Amino acid sequence: MLHISLFGIPVRIDPSFLFLVGFYAYYAESTPVGMVIVVLAFFVSILVHEGGHALVAMRQGRSQVSITIHGFGGLTHSAGRPTHKQAIVMSLAGPFAGFAFGVLALGLSFTPVGAPGSMPKLMAYLVFLNFFWGVFNLLPIFPMDGGTALGHLLSLRWPSKAWGWTHQVGMVGGGALVVLGLMIGSWFIPLFGALFAYQNWQRLQ
């Protein structure tokens, strides 16, 4: 496992990231440069997303904040138990950090900064990944950010039933992603949908 640091926050890069994203890069691009661009765009986008979670966690006074990047995205770890309101804010911070970075990448794609060599392709991937990943993560399907926020939001009013309802929504949403992905000929969306449906089913047990 590789280790780097982001503004003093430890970042661990699991080998599954290079394996799965490398496979996608091989599938999506036909040249070595294109494959490197895909891997770099995924890495930066996930790092920005998790960085949003991590910075909010630090602002909330939580300790031992760290990030793990893996093949299915990333995780932000921290010590302490946040309040439901703090957890909602932290959950939403990742997607909105990505949206902000996507806007920045979009702006740079229209400037001379985006002109040399392969920069336009990199900017295009950064724009797509940050907007797509942000919207995807806001779906109310646990363990994505939208699902986590939903669970904590419901807990403010129905603490004993909130997570049961959240996992039921997650099962239905995961199944819907499988159907949608198969309908549009995607292998990526059904894979995530099946994984989410199974995780929520496990939680309900």
N, C-alpha and C positions, 0 to 999 in steps of 0.2 A: 504494500500500500504506500503510495506517494504522499508526501506531506509538504504543504506550502502554508503561507500566512497571508491573510487579507486584513489589512489595518489592525494587525495584532491578533486577529481571530484565527485559530488553527483550522486548517482545511485539509481533510483527508480525501484522497482520490482512490476509490476502490477499483481494482482491476476490471471489474464488470463494466465500468464506464467505457474504458478503451475497447473492450471486447464488443459490447452491444452497439455503441456509437460508431465504432470502426466498421462493424458489419453494415450498418445503415449507410455510412459514407461510401462503402464499396458498392452498395446497391444504388445509391443516388447519383454518384459521379463516376466518370470514366477515366479521369487522369489523377495522378498522385497529388498534384496541387489542389485539385478540386476536393479530393478526400480530406486533405489536411484542413482546408477551409471549413468543411462540414464539422469536423471534430472540434476545431477552434471555436466555431460559432456556437456549438452545443455547450462547450465548456464555459465560455464567457457568459452565455445566457443563463445557465443554471447557477453559476457563481453569483451573478447579479441578483437573481431571484432569491437564493438562499441568503445572500448578503443583506437583502431587505429585511428578512426575518431576524437575522442575527443582530443587526444594528438596533432594531426596535427592542429586542430582548435586552440588549445592553442598556438602552435608555430606560427600560423598566426596572433596572437595577438587578437583573438576574446575573448570576455568576457562572463560570465554567462554560461559556458559550463557545461552541465549535460547529463546524460544518463537515458533512460527509457528502461527497459527490459519487453517485453510483450509476449503474446502467439505466435505471428507471427514473432518474432525476437527482434529487438530493434531499438531505435531512439537516435540520438545524437542531442542535442539542443545547440544553442549558439546565442548570440546577434550579431548584425551587418550583413551586406550584403557582402558576399565575391565576389571577381572578378570571372569571368568564369574560369580562370586558377586555382585560389585557390580552387574553388568548385570541379574541376576535380581531383585535387590532394587529396582533402579531401575524395571524393567519393571512390577513388581507395585505400586509406590507410586502410580501413577496411578489404577488402578481402586479401590484401597482409600481413597485420598483422596476419590474420588467417592462411595463407600459412606458414608464418615463425613459428607460434606456432605449426602447424601441423607437420612440419619438426622436431621440438624439441620433440614433443610427439613420433614421429616415432623413433627418435634416442634413447629416453629413453626406448622404448619398447624392445630394443635389449640389454639393460644393466641390471645388477642386481636390479636396482631401480624398474624395472617393474615386478619383480618376485613374491613378497609376495602377498598372498590372491587374491583379485579381481583386482589388479593393471593392469594386462594384458588386461582385458576387458575394463577398463577405458581408457587405452591408445589407444586401438583399436577404441573406440567410438570417442575419441578426434581427432585421425588422420582422420577418415572418415568424421566427422562433419566439421572440419576446411577446408579440401580440397573440400568436396561437397558444403558446404555453400559458400566458396569463389568462386568457379566456377559458382554456381547458381546465386550468386549476381552480377557477371560480365556480365550476359546476358543483352542485350540492351532493357530491359523491365522496364519502370518506374513503381513503385518508387524504384526499386532496384538500387544498386550502378551503375551498367552498364548503366541503362536507364538514371539516373541522369547525369552521365558523358557524355552520348551521347547528352543530351539536351544542356548542357553547351558547349560542343565541337562544335555543330552546331551553337550555338549562336555567336561564334567567327566570323563566316562568314555570316550567315543568321539570324540575330537577330529577325526579324519579323516572320519568318516561322519555326524557330528551334523547338519550343515546340509543335507546331501543328504536325510536322513530327514525333517528338519523341513519342507523344501519339498515333499516327496512328501505328507506329511500335510496341508500347506497346500493343495495342489491338490485333494485328495480333499475336504477340509473346505469349500473354496470351492465346489466342485461341489455338495456337499450343501446349502449355503446357497441356491444357485440353485433347486434342486428344492424345498426347503422353502418358500422365498418364493413360488414359483409355486403351490404347493399351497394356501397360505393367502391368496393374492390380494394379496401385497405387491409393490410395485415397488422398495422401498428395499433389502430383503434380497437379492434376486437381483442388483441392481446392485453391491453390495459383494462378493457371492460371486463374480461373474464377474471383477471387478477383482482380487480376491485370488488366484483360480485362475490368472489370466494372469501376475500378478507372480511367483508361485511357479514357474510353468512357465518364465518368462524366467530366473529364477535357476538352474534346473536345467540350462539350456542352457550 
